[in-house]
Amino acid sequence: MPMDTEKIISKYRIGKDSRVVFSGDKKTYYVKNVAPDRKSLFVTDGNQVYRKSLSKLEKVDGKEIIKENACSCGCGGCSKAPLLNEQLVARTGLSEGMLYHIDNKKPLTEHLFRAGSQKYFDLWAEARMLYSRDLLEVKGDDLAVILETDLGHFGTLEDGTQVPLDFIMEDEYLDLNEGTFESDEIAIYDDPKGDAGETKIYKRGTGYYGQNDRFDFEAKDKTELEAKLKRWGYVLQAGSLNEDKKKNPPLSKPMRDTSGGKAYKVYVKDPKTGNIKTVRFGSGGLKAKINNPKARAAFAKRHKCSTRNDKTKASYWSCRLPRYAKLLGLKSNFSGFW
């Protein structure tokens, strides 16, 4: 199986001016930048620029590269368990939970502690600290959680409430099934066949206003709006265009989702503003599909999961739901996307 070059770039923090050595010539080069294909590097020896394959990389800033070929489980190696660098840190300084995962060769995503407990969050915070200091080697979904999320950390809402970041919770609100509501939008649509991202719909007098990553638009009434959304192939993700549902909703009262399954929510820190957003996504039906390989593959293809990298969007979490299968009450996790 081919080498996972993306993990090599992330793990060894390869960037501009990194010192690298390749098999064959043993000469030291300096990185100018990573090639667009993410499988090679543009490097220089001070006189000329070369393009070198990451598959031949031996050292980065003096550190030996441990090459891991992808295996059938998708973890990047034959074991997904965290590995302690005992030459640099003593076992006596680790928590009971961390030692359990290391000694029993259990990945952190197959957690010992109850999801949502203080010890659960402390475990992820400990793993993040150890990894940042090169004291702990993690792979597969454990590595993705540490690199992509803030799980183990907490944020503060505007009312002062402390909330866990990037921790999926079940939600029971009727209207907010999927999406990131930020102001007075009444509905959120997704563009599963294109690159428009989330389309947010606002009520403006007797008409409507919409905006997404590609363009803004207007509609004089609900009929015109629905025709445009249908023509573009947009799919409702959250909220409703039915104004009757928006009249006098009960305040501070959770309502059960009448679709038959609970949706999920996660608090996310927006890297652009530093504000905490509530992202709601999915439904109980997603949990059932996790166990069906064909359904997972179809979902990933339909929603273009490999391109969904913004964790402030519902699509990011929907695509990665299998990573958190145990958290949602299933027996085991499934690496990667759907």
C-alpha positions in Angstrom: 0.0 0.0 0.0 1.2 3.5 -0.7 2.8 5.7 2.0 0.5 8.2 3.7 2.4 11.3 2.8 -0.1 13.7 4.5 0.6 12.1 7.9 4.3 12.4 7.3 3.9 16.1 6.5 1.8 16.7 9.6 3.7 14.5 12.0 7.2 15.8 11.2 5.9 19.4 10.7 7.5 19.7 7.3 7.4 23.3 6.0 9.5 26.1 4.6 13.2 25.8 5.5 12.9 22.3 7.1 16.2 20.4 6.7 15.6 17.1 4.8 17.7 14.1 3.6 16.6 11.6 1.0 17.8 8.1 0.3 20.3 7.8 -2.5 22.3 11.0 -2.4 22.3 11.6 1.4 22.7 15.4 0.8 21.0 17.9 3.1 18.3 20.0 1.4 16.1 22.9 2.6 12.4 22.8 1.8 11.0 25.6 -0.2 7.4 24.3 -0.2 5.3 21.2 -0.4 4.1 20.3 -3.9 0.4 20.6 -4.7 0.0 16.9 -4.9 1.2 16.6 -1.3 3.4 13.6 -2.4 6.6 15.5 -3.1 8.7 18.5 -2.0 10.4 21.4 -3.7 13.8 21.6 -2.1 17.1 23.5 -2.7 20.7 22.8 -2.0 21.5 26.5 -2.2 22.2 26.5 -5.9 19.3 24.7 -7.6 15.7 23.8 -6.9 14.7 20.1 -7.1 11.4 18.2 -6.8 11.9 15.1 -4.5 9.4 12.4 -3.7 8.3 12.0 -0.1 8.6 8.2 -0.5 12.4 8.6 -0.4 12.5 10.9 2.6 14.9 9.7 5.4 15.3 12.6 7.8 13.6 15.8 8.7 15.6 18.3 10.9 17.8 15.4 12.0 14.9 13.1 13.0 14.7 9.7 11.4 11.5 9.1 9.4 9.4 6.0 10.5 7.7 5.0 7.3 4.2 3.5 7.8 2.3 1.9 5.0 -1.4 2.0 5.1 -3.0 -1.2 6.4 -6.4 -2.8 5.9 -7.8 -1.0 9.0 -6.7 2.4 7.8 -4.7 3.2 10.9 -1.4 3.8 9.0 0.3 0.8 10.6 -0.3 -2.5 12.2 -1.3 -0.9 15.5 -3.5 2.1 16.3 -2.4 2.2 19.9 -0.4 5.2 21.4 3.3 4.5 21.9 5.3 6.2 24.7 8.8 7.4 24.1 10.2 6.0 27.4 13.7 7.4 26.7 12.3 10.9 27.3 9.5 10.5 29.8 8.9 8.2 32.9 5.8 6.1 33.1 5.3 7.3 36.7 4.3 10.7 35.3 1.4 9.3 33.3 -2.2 9.0 34.3 -3.9 5.6 35.0 -6.0 6.0 31.9 -3.0 6.8 29.6 -1.1 3.8 30.9 -4.1 1.6 30.3 -4.2 2.5 26.6 -0.5 2.1 26.1 -0.2 -1.2 28.0 -3.3 -2.7 26.4 -2.6 -1.3 22.9 -5.9 0.4 22.8 -6.3 3.6 20.7 -7.6 6.6 22.6 -10.8 6.7 20.5 -11.7 3.3 22.1 -11.8 5.1 25.4 -11.8 3.5 28.9 -13.6 6.4 30.6 -17.2 7.4 30.1 -17.5 9.9 27.2 -18.1 13.3 28.6 -16.6 12.6 32.1 -13.8 14.8 33.4 -11.3 11.9 33.1 -12.3 11.4 29.5 -11.4 15.1 28.7 -8.3 14.9 30.9 -7.1 11.9 28.9 -7.3 13.8 25.6 -5.7 16.9 27.1 -2.8 14.7 28.4 -2.4 13.0 25.0 -2.3 16.4 23.3 0.4 17.7 25.7 2.6 14.6 25.3 2.3 14.6 21.5 3.2 18.2 21.3 6.4 17.5 23.1 7.2 14.4 21.0 6.8 12.1 24.0 3.9 10.1 22.6 3.4 8.7 19.1 -0.2 8.4 18.0 -1.7 7.0 14.7 -4.9 6.8 12.7 -8.0 8.4 14.2 -6.1 9.3 17.4 -3.7 11.4 15.4 -6.5 13.0 13.4 -8.4 14.0 16.5 -5.2 15.6 18.0 -4.3 17.5 14.8 -7.7 18.5 13.6 -9.7 19.2 16.8 -9.6 20.8 20.3 -11.0 17.7 22.1 -9.9 17.9 25.7 -10.1 21.7 25.9 -13.0 23.9 26.9 -14.5 27.1 25.6 -16.7 29.8 27.0 -20.1 30.9 25.5 -21.3 34.5 25.6 -23.3 33.8 28.8 -20.2 32.5 30.5 -21.0 28.8 30.3 -18.0 26.5 30.0 -18.5 23.9 27.2 -16.3 21.1 25.9 -14.9 21.8 22.4 -15.2 19.3 19.5 -17.1 16.8 21.6 -20.2 15.3 19.9 -23.4 15.3 21.9 -26.9 14.1 21.1 -29.3 16.9 20.7 -33.2 16.9 20.8 -34.2 20.2 19.2 -36.9 20.0 16.6 -35.8 22.6 14.0 -32.1 22.7 14.3 -31.2 19.3 12.7 -28.1 20.2 10.9 -26.1 23.4 10.3 -24.2 26.2 12.0 -26.7 28.9 13.0 -25.0 32.2 13.8 -27.7 35.0 13.6 -31.2 35.3 12.1 -31.1 32.7 9.3 -34.2 30.6 9.1 -32.8 27.6 7.1 -29.5 26.2 5.9 -29.0 24.2 2.7 -26.1 22.1 1.5 -24.6 21.8 -2.0 -23.7 18.0 -2.2 -22.9 18.2 -5.9 -20.8 21.3 -5.9 -18.5 23.7 -4.0 -21.0 26.3 -2.7 -20.8 25.0 0.9 -23.6 25.9 3.3 -26.3 28.2 1.9 -27.9 30.3 4.6 -31.5 31.6 4.0 -32.8 34.8 5.6 -36.2 36.4 5.6 -36.3 39.9 4.2 -39.7 41.6 4.3 -42.0 39.5 2.0 -39.0 38.1 0.2 -35.8 36.0 0.9 -32.1 36.5 0.8 -29.5 33.7 0.5 -25.7 33.5 0.6 -23.0 30.8 0.4 -19.3 30.5 -0.4 -19.9 31.3 -4.1 -22.6 34.0 -4.4 -25.5 35.9 -2.8 -29.0 35.8 -4.3 -32.6 37.1 -3.7 -36.1 35.7 -4.2 -39.3 37.7 -4.2 -41.3 35.0 -2.5 -41.2 31.4 -1.2 -42.2 29.9 -4.6 -39.3 31.6 -6.4 -36.9 30.6 -3.6 -37.8 27.0 -3.7 -37.5 26.9 -7.5 -34.0 28.3 -7.3 -32.9 25.9 -4.6 -34.3 23.0 -6.5 -32.6 24.0 -9.8 -29.3 24.3 -8.1 -29.7 20.9 -6.4 -29.4 22.3 -2.9 -30.6 20.1 0.0 -32.2 21.3 3.3 -29.9 20.6 6.2 -31.5 22.7 9.0 -34.4 24.9 9.8 -37.5 25.4 7.7 -39.0 27.7 5.1 -42.4 27.1 6.7 -42.9 30.3 8.7 -45.7 28.7 10.8 -43.0 26.6 12.5 -41.2 29.7 13.5 -44.1 31.4 15.3 -43.8 31.6 19.0 -41.5 28.7 19.6 -41.2 27.6 23.3 -38.2 29.1 25.0 -35.6 27.1 26.9 -37.6 23.9 26.3 -36.0 21.0 24.4 -38.3 19.2 22.0 -37.9 15.7 20.7 -37.1 15.3 17.0 -40.2 14.0 15.3 -38.1 12.3 12.6 -37.6 9.4 15.0 -33.9 10.0 15.9 -31.8 12.4 17.9 -29.6 14.8 16.0 -26.0 15.7 17.2 -24.4 19.0 18.2 -20.8 20.0 18.9 -19.3 23.2 20.2 -16.5 24.4 17.9 -14.1 27.3 18.2 -14.0 29.4 15.0 -10.3 29.8 14.2 -11.1 33.1 12.4 -13.0 34.9 15.2 -12.2 32.8 18.3 -15.9 32.6 19.0 -17.6 29.4 20.0 -20.2 28.1 17.5 -22.8 25.4 18.0 -22.8 23.0 15.0 -25.8 20.7 14.7 -25.8 17.8 12.2 -27.2 14.4 11.3 -29.9 12.3 12.7 -30.4 9.0 14.4 -30.4 7.4 11.0 -26.7 8.1 10.6 -25.9 5.9 13.6 -27.6 2.9 11.9 -25.7 3.5 8.6 -22.3 3.3 10.3 -22.6 -0.5 10.4 -23.3 -0.8 6.7 -20.1 -0.6 4.6 -22.1 0.1 1.4 -24.0 2.9 3.0 -20.8 4.4 4.4 -19.2 4.4 1.0 -22.2 5.9 -0.7 -22.5 8.6 1.9 -18.8 9.6 1.5 -19.1 9.8 -2.2 -22.4 11.7 -2.2 -21.2 14.3 0.3 -17.6 14.6 -1.1 -16.2 13.8 2.4 -12.6 14.1 1.3 -13.1 17.8 0.6 -15.0 18.7 3.8 -12.2 20.1 6.0 -13.9 23.0 7.8 -14.9 21.8 11.3 -17.2 24.9 11.7 -19.5 23.2 9.1 -22.0 20.4 9.7 -20.6 18.4 6.7 -17.2 18.0 8.4 -18.8 16.3 11.4 -21.2 14.2 9.4 -18.4 12.9 7.3 -16.3 11.9 10.4 -19.1 10.5 12.5 -17.7 6.9 12.2 -14.6 8.1 14.0 -16.7 8.6 17.1 -18.8 5.4 16.9 -18.0 4.2 20.4 -18.8 7.6 21.8 -22.3 7.2 20.3 -22.8 3.9 21.9 -21.6 1.5 19.2 -19.1 -1.3 19.8 -16.1 0.0 17.8 -15.0 2.9 15.6 -14.4 2.9 11.9 -11.3 4.7 10.7 -11.4 7.5 8.1 -14.5 8.9 6.4 -17.7 7.1 5.7 
